[in-house]
């Protein structure tokens, strides 16, 4: 293996680890946003609770550190949760 190949592989590994770290942080922020949105944590029963969690969906996200795949985004039963981390997918209508 040449020095150039080693440098390339090292750079790819560093990029992969940065994307994994970014994914973990984004997922944690999304969970915290959901907790704030519902005014309650997982399985927490309080009078001020504003809804129920309803699992996750996955999506890919393009970031400055590269494409993050299979990002777990929480959802609530009423579908009222909107994150500030990224915009929702939008369908583009063709221009006439």
C-alpha positions as CSV (number, residue, x, y, z in Angstrom):
1,X,0.0,0.0,0.0
2,X,1.4,3.4,-1.0
3,X,1.5,6.5,1.2
4,X,-1.1,8.1,-1.0
5,X,-3.5,5.1,-0.6
6,X,-3.0,5.3,3.2
7,X,-3.7,9.0,3.2
8,X,-6.9,8.5,1.1
9,X,-8.1,5.7,3.3
10,X,-7.4,7.7,6.5
11,X,-9.3,10.7,5.1
12,X,-12.3,8.5,4.2
13,X,-12.3,7.0,7.7
14,X,-12.1,10.4,9.4
15,X,-15.0,11.6,7.2
16,X,-17.1,8.6,8.0
17,X,-16.5,9.1,11.8
18,X,-17.4,12.8,11.5
19,X,-20.7,11.9,9.7
20,X,-21.5,9.2,12.4
21,X,-20.9,11.8,15.2
22,X,-23.0,14.4,13.4
23,X,-25.8,11.8,12.9
24,X,-25.7,11.0,16.7
25,X,-25.9,14.7,17.6
26,X,-28.7,15.5,15.2
27,X,-30.8,12.5,16.4
28,X,-30.3,13.6,20.0
29,X,-31.4,17.2,19.2
30,X,-34.4,15.8,17.3
31,X,-35.4,13.7,20.4
32,X,-35.0,16.8,22.6
33,X,-37.1,18.9,20.3
34,X,-39.8,16.2,20.5
35,X,-39.7,16.1,24.3
36,X,-40.1,19.9,24.3
37,X,-42.9,19.7,21.7
38,X,-44.9,17.2,23.8
39,X,-43.9,18.7,27.1
40,X,-43.1,15.2,28.4
41,X,-40.3,12.6,28.0
42,X,-40.7,9.0,27.1
43,X,-43.4,7.2,29.1
44,X,-43.8,10.3,31.3
45,X,-47.4,11.0,32.3
46,X,-48.1,14.6,33.2
47,X,-51.2,16.8,33.1
48,X,-49.3,19.2,30.8
49,X,-48.5,16.5,28.2
50,X,-49.5,17.6,24.7
51,X,-49.5,14.4,22.7
52,X,-47.9,11.0,22.2
53,X,-44.8,9.8,20.4
54,X,-45.4,7.5,17.4
55,X,-42.1,6.0,16.5
56,X,-39.6,7.3,13.9
57,X,-39.2,7.6,10.2
58,X,-35.9,7.7,8.4
59,X,-34.5,10.1,5.9
60,X,-31.2,11.1,4.4
61,X,-29.8,14.5,4.9
62,X,-27.1,16.3,3.0
63,X,-24.8,18.2,5.3
64,X,-21.4,20.1,5.0
65,X,-19.7,16.9,6.3
66,X,-21.4,14.7,3.6
67,X,-24.6,12.7,3.2
68,X,-26.0,11.3,6.5
69,X,-28.1,8.2,5.8
70,X,-30.9,6.6,7.7
71,X,-31.3,9.5,10.1
72,X,-34.1,8.6,12.7
73,X,-36.6,11.4,12.9
74,X,-39.2,11.1,15.7
75,X,-42.9,11.6,14.9
76,X,-46.0,12.2,17.1
77,X,-49.5,10.7,16.7
78,X,-51.1,13.9,15.5
79,X,-48.2,14.7,13.0
80,X,-47.8,18.2,14.5
81,X,-44.0,17.9,15.2
82,X,-41.9,20.2,13.0
83,X,-38.2,20.2,13.6
84,X,-36.0,23.3,13.2
85,X,-33.0,21.1,12.3
86,X,-34.0,20.8,8.6
87,X,-36.9,21.7,6.3
88,X,-39.5,19.1,5.4
89,X,-39.3,17.6,2.0
90,X,-41.2,19.7,-0.5
91,X,-42.7,18.6,-3.8
92,X,-41.7,20.9,-6.5
93,X,-44.4,21.8,-9.0
94,X,-43.2,22.2,-12.6
95,X,-43.4,25.7,-13.9
96,X,-45.8,26.4,-16.7
